[in-house]
Amino acid sequence: MASAPQQPQLPLFYNELAPLNSQDHGDFKVGTFEDASFLAETHAIPLTVDEFIDAQRNYPIVFTAGENPLPIALFGLNEGVNTFVGEDSKLLPDVYVPAYIRRYPFILAKLKPDTDDMSLCFDPTSGVVGKRDEGQALFDGEKKPTEYTNGVLEFCRKFEESGQRTRAFLEELKKLDILMDGEIAITRSDTPDKPFVYRGFQMVDENKLKELPADTLETLNKNGMIMLIHAHMFSMNLMKRLFERQSAMGKVPAPAANGAA
């Protein structure tokens, strides 16, 4: 039986990790989440570059602050606020659901820190994996992975591959030096002299992008990076709409005296 993976710091949503195996979980089934309460207080969801085109229709796409930025889709502008989860704790219909959410409660994880081998694990606290009457079986009568389990494994593998492409994309942005500290100021009619200012993220500097040499821009166009950059930049137009959604929910904090929210 595989030993439990090291869990010093778990990814967003995951409270525990258990390596999936036929000995311990041969009779386990997977149900469906009745609602999206597990992400109801999450305002930013990790995103991969393969999702930029779909995600930019619904969410602002920004990059985390720090030396190793990663893309995130904003579901809200303040900590603990998710404007895409309704009062019934369900995700709003007809919006793109990031792969990071669809992957949960499964994940590929290293069981030992000194190896690159990864195993399919799940969060036993999710409430949808266990001994249950209904759901998708994880193993068949011969204790072999079912078609469903193989599909989950393939999805997680593709997610990891997409993550590698995402990291490569961010490395190129850093080399081009076109990222800048982001700042968005939004005014509301009832407080026109006190804008709500949002910081703490990075975005592409449009001026630096325009100043890149023609051959560099041509390369970005050929390798598809310029399309991803534009998707990110277009998505920033949704910041005000997201603010309005949050304001309608009554979850916009009062602007500080210096204009920072």
Solvent accessible surface area in square Angstrom, and as a share of the most:
residue,aa,sasa,rsa
1,M,160,0.71
2,A,42,0.33
3,S,66,0.43
4,A,66,0.51
5,P,7,0.04
6,Q,117,0.52
7,Q,68,0.30
8,P,127,0.80
9,Q,164,0.73
10,L,42,0.21
11,P,50,0.32
12,L,71,0.35
13,F,27,0.11
14,Y,9,0.04
15,N,100,0.51
16,E,81,0.36
17,L,11,0.06
18,A,22,0.17
19,P,12,0.07
20,L,28,0.14
21,N,27,0.14
22,S,35,0.23
23,Q,139,0.62
24,D,62,0.32
25,H,17,0.08
26,G,11,0.11
27,D,83,0.43
28,F,33,0.14
29,K,59,0.25
30,V,8,0.05
31,G,13,0.13
32,T,117,0.68
33,F,70,0.29
34,E,152,0.68
35,D,52,0.27
36,A,8,0.06
37,S,66,0.43
38,F,61,0.25
39,L,1,0.00
40,A,31,0.24
41,E,138,0.62
42,T,21,0.12
43,H,40,0.18
44,A,18,0.14
45,I,0,0.00
46,P,45,0.28
47,L,7,0.03
48,T,8,0.05
49,V,9,0.05
50,D,80,0.42
51,E,9,0.04
52,F,0,0.00
53,I,64,0.33
54,D,60,0.31
55,A,0,0.00
56,Q,39,0.17
57,R,146,0.53
58,N,40,0.21
59,Y,0,0.00
60,P,1,0.01
61,I,0,0.00
62,V,1,0.00
63,F,1,0.00
64,T,44,0.26
65,A,61,0.47
66,G,51,0.49
67,E,143,0.64
68,N,116,0.60
69,P,5,0.03
70,L,85,0.42
71,P,2,0.01
72,I,27,0.14
73,A,0,0.00
74,L,12,0.06
75,F,1,0.00
76,G,0,0.00
77,L,18,0.09
78,N,29,0.15
79,E,148,0.66
80,G,36,0.35
81,V,14,0.08
82,N,5,0.03
83,T,7,0.04
84,F,6,0.03
85,V,13,0.07
86,G,25,0.24
87,E,191,0.86
88,D,94,0.49
89,S,34,0.22
90,K,100,0.42
91,L,45,0.23
92,L,59,0.29
93,P,107,0.68
94,D,143,0.74
95,V,30,0.17
96,Y,46,0.17
97,V,42,0.24
98,P,0,0.00
99,A,11,0.09
100,Y,13,0.05
101,I,12,0.06
102,R,119,0.44
103,R,14,0.05
104,Y,14,0.05
105,P,7,0.04
106,F,7,0.03
107,I,12,0.06
108,L,14,0.07
109,A,13,0.10
110,K,91,0.39
111,L,28,0.14
112,K,117,0.50
113,P,110,0.69
114,D,127,0.66
115,T,39,0.23
116,D,120,0.62
117,D,109,0.56
118,M,83,0.37
119,S,36,0.23
120,L,19,0.09
121,C,0,0.00
122,F,3,0.01
123,D,0,0.00
124,P,53,0.33
125,T,65,0.38
126,S,19,0.12
127,G,61,0.59
128,V,9,0.05
129,V,16,0.09
130,G,13,0.13
131,K,154,0.65
132,R,91,0.33
133,D,137,0.71
134,E,139,0.62
135,G,42,0.41
136,Q,97,0.43
137,A,40,0.31
138,L,0,0.00
139,F,19,0.08
140,D,62,0.32
141,G,82,0.78
142,E,126,0.56
143,K,108,0.46
144,K,118,0.50
145,P,66,0.42
146,T,25,0.14
147,E,157,0.70
148,Y,69,0.26
149,T,7,0.04
150,N,80,0.41
151,G,41,0.39
152,V,21,0.12
153,L,43,0.21
154,E,76,0.34
155,F,69,0.29
156,C,2,0.01
157,R,122,0.44
158,K,117,0.49
159,F,28,0.12
160,E,42,0.19
161,E,85,0.38
162,S,8,0.05
163,G,13,0.12
164,Q,111,0.49
165,R,120,0.44
166,T,5,0.03
167,R,122,0.45
168,A,57,0.44
169,F,9,0.04
170,L,5,0.03
171,E,79,0.35
172,E,68,0.30
173,L,0,0.00
174,K,75,0.32
175,K,152,0.64
176,L,40,0.20
177,D,88,0.45
178,I,1,0.01
179,L,25,0.12
180,M,78,0.35
181,D,115,0.60
182,G,3,0.03
183,E,97,0.44
184,I,34,0.17
185,A,65,0.50
186,I,9,0.05
187,T,79,0.46
188,R,72,0.26
189,S,109,0.70
190,D,94,0.49
191,T,31,0.18
192,P,93,0.59
193,D,117,0.60
194,K,89,0.38
195,P,39,0.25
196,F,1,0.00
197,V,12,0.07
198,Y,15,0.06
199,R,131,0.48
200,G,62,0.59
201,F,18,0.07
202,Q,21,0.09
203,M,36,0.16
204,V,4,0.02
205,D,22,0.12
206,E,88,0.40
207,N,100,0.51
208,K,76,0.32
209,L,12,0.06
210,K,138,0.58
211,E,135,0.61
212,L,25,0.12
213,P,79,0.50
214,A,86,0.67
215,D,103,0.53
216,T,32,0.19
217,L,55,0.28
218,E,82,0.37
219,T,77,0.45
220,L,6,0.03
221,N,91,0.46
222,K,157,0.67
223,N,87,0.45
224,G,22,0.21
225,M,16,0.07
226,I,24,0.12
227,M,109,0.48
228,L,26,0.13
229,I,1,0.00
230,H,72,0.32
231,A,4,0.03
232,H,0,0.00
233,M,40,0.18
234,F,125,0.52
235,S,1,0.00
236,M,21,0.09
237,N,121,0.62
238,L,19,0.10
239,M,6,0.03
240,K,118,0.50
241,R,143,0.52
242,L,3,0.01
243,F,5,0.02
244,E,91,0.41
245,R,72,0.26
246,Q,0,0.00
247,S,30,0.19
248,A,93,0.72
249,M,75,0.34
250,G,66,0.63
251,K,96,0.41
252,V,22,0.13
253,P,56,0.35
254,A,89,0.69
255,P,22,0.14
256,A,44,0.34
257,A,104,0.81
258,N,121,0.62
259,G,5,0.05
260,A,24,0.18
261,A,48,0.37
